[in-house]
Every structure is written in C-alpha cells, then in structure tokens.
Amino acid sequence: MNKIDDNLTKVTARIAQAALAAGREPQSVQLIAVSKTQPPSALQAAYAWGQRRFGENYLQEALDKQVSLSHLADIEWHFIGPIQSNKTRPIAEHFAWVHSIDREKIAQRLNEQRPAHLPPLQLCIQVNIDDETTKSGVTLTELPDLVAAILPLSRLQLRGLMAIPAASNNPEQQRSAFAKLRRAMEQIQATGVTLDTLSMGMSGDMDAAIVEGATFVRVGTDIFGARH
Ligand SMILES: *Cc1c(COP(=O)(O)O)cnc(C)c1O
C-alpha cells in the first residue's frame, strides 16, 4: 500500500468511528480530499484507492489538474477557496460544488454563467463563525439576507453552510464553533428552506465536526501529508 492509500483508509475509519460514536450512519459523512498544492499524481493515487470527491482552493491550479486528470471523468470537483468576481465563469463551468459563497454578487454571476447542459451548481454559504475580521464568510447576522438572495437563482441549488473555525486544539472549543454552524442551519430550516449540508471539519477537528453534524469533512494534510 502506498502512503496515500494508507492515509485514506485511516481517515475513512476515523470518520466511521466518529459517526458511530455520535449515533450517526458512517455514510452520512462524506469525505472531500483537499488536494490544493498536490500534484495530479497524488490525486490519481487517491482516485485509484476509490476517492472521487476532491476540493481545490486555487482556480488556475485546479483547472490545470482537471485537464491532466480529464480521463478520470467521474471525479466530483469542489471549489472551496476564496472567489474573485472576475473568476466566476470557470468555476461555474468546471465544478459540481462551491463551498465558499459569501457575497450575493458572486452568486448572481455563477447563476448567470452556469452552463445549461449541467445540473444546477451545488452551493454552500461560507459563514465566519467566530467573527474573525480577517476571514472570509458572512456573519450570522448577514446570513438570512444572503440565503434569501440565493434561493430564487434557478441555476444554483443552495445545499447548506460551510465554516472554517479558528484553529483550536481543544475539542470542546471545536465543538462549540461547529454547533453554532449547525444551529444556524437549523434556524434557516425552521423558516421552511430545505438544506441538508454542513461542510465542516478538517484534519485537526473533523471528529468534533462529525459529532455536531458535519455531512462533508474537508481533509487535506491527513491524506496527502503536509503542504509545502
Ligand atoms: C486547506 C483546506 C482544508 C484542509 O485542511 P487540512 O488541515 O489540510 O485538512 C479544508 N478546507 C479548506 C477551506 C481549506 O482551505
């Protein structure tokens, strides 16, 4: 077994264990392999193991890898990085999911630019759960208006919320940030909006995220090793 195989097996077991401990079905938590800065050969190795969902942060790097890996037609590409408004078209054309929506303008452009032959672009709104001024994402106060603005856009399907909480080694602190995101989703659901996705949890905090209801965990380091 190569290292990436071994890591994927371990991460998948860890997801299953955290899910079962929380009384959840292991299949209710899906793994996104975050492959930013990794070469196409690393994604190819993960694919050969059976991984199909990949998350990328940098648009040009992602597009280059998509060309290199175009023979692997069933990869599901997730865009998880900050989005510049002049770069929306390739995102609308080349990804299945976007997790990092935090402005109405970006959503409108993606809606206009999503090709008709593709299914609606699947979206999560990124929430700045700790109100860190340096981080992207809407505040909890701004969230309802952005939800309302996105719902009528027919080429987009709003699925849920995403967050990157402040890094912490304390499991209680990790859980409390993820619980905030879960409660924010529950509040939107209570208004009659159907949402089914919580994109939260990375290598250092995925276990806490799963306890609080993560449906996607986005894992890079624990699969591919430290980034250079
Ligand atoms: C890099 C990144 C991850 C993965 O982080 P690791 O700590 O390497 O698992 C997850 N989500 C986002 C948005 C990222 O940028």
The ligand as an SDF file (V2000), in Angstrom:
LIG
                    3D

 15 15  0  0  0  0  0  0  0  0999 V2000
   -6.7490   23.5140    3.1610 C   0  0  0  0  0  0  0  0  0  0  0  0
   -8.1850   23.4370    3.4880 C   0  0  0  0  0  0  0  0  0  0  0  0
   -8.7370   22.2980    4.1030 C   0  0  0  0  0  0  0  0  0  0  0  0
   -7.9160   21.0990    4.5420 C   0  0  0  0  0  0  0  0  0  0  0  0
   -7.1590   21.4070    5.6500 O   0  0  0  0  0  0  0  0  0  0  0  0
   -6.2110   20.3010    6.3490 P   0  0  0  0  0  0  0  0  0  0  0  0
   -5.9340   20.8870    7.6700 O   0  0  0  0  0  0  0  0  0  0  0  0
   -5.0150   20.1600    5.4820 O   0  0  0  0  0  0  0  0  0  0  0  0
   -7.0020   19.0350    6.4290 O   0  0  0  0  0  0  0  0  0  0  0  0
  -10.1050   22.2900    4.3170 C   0  0  0  0  0  0  0  0  0  0  0  0
  -10.8900   23.3220    3.9650 N   0  0  0  0  0  0  0  0  0  0  0  0
  -10.3990   24.4260    3.3810 C   0  0  0  0  0  0  0  0  0  0  0  0
  -11.3190   25.5220    3.0030 C   0  0  0  0  0  0  0  0  0  0  0  0
   -9.0330   24.5290    3.1330 C   0  0  0  0  0  0  0  0  0  0  0  0
   -8.5520   25.6450    2.5610 O   0  0  0  0  0  0  0  0  0  0  0  0
  1  2  1  0
  2  3  1  0
  2 14  2  0
  3  4  1  0
  3 10  2  0
  4  5  1  0
  5  6  1  0
  6  7  2  0
  6  8  1  0
  6  9  1  0
 10 11  1  0
 11 12  2  0
 12 13  1  0
 12 14  1  0
 14 15  1  0
M  END
$$$$
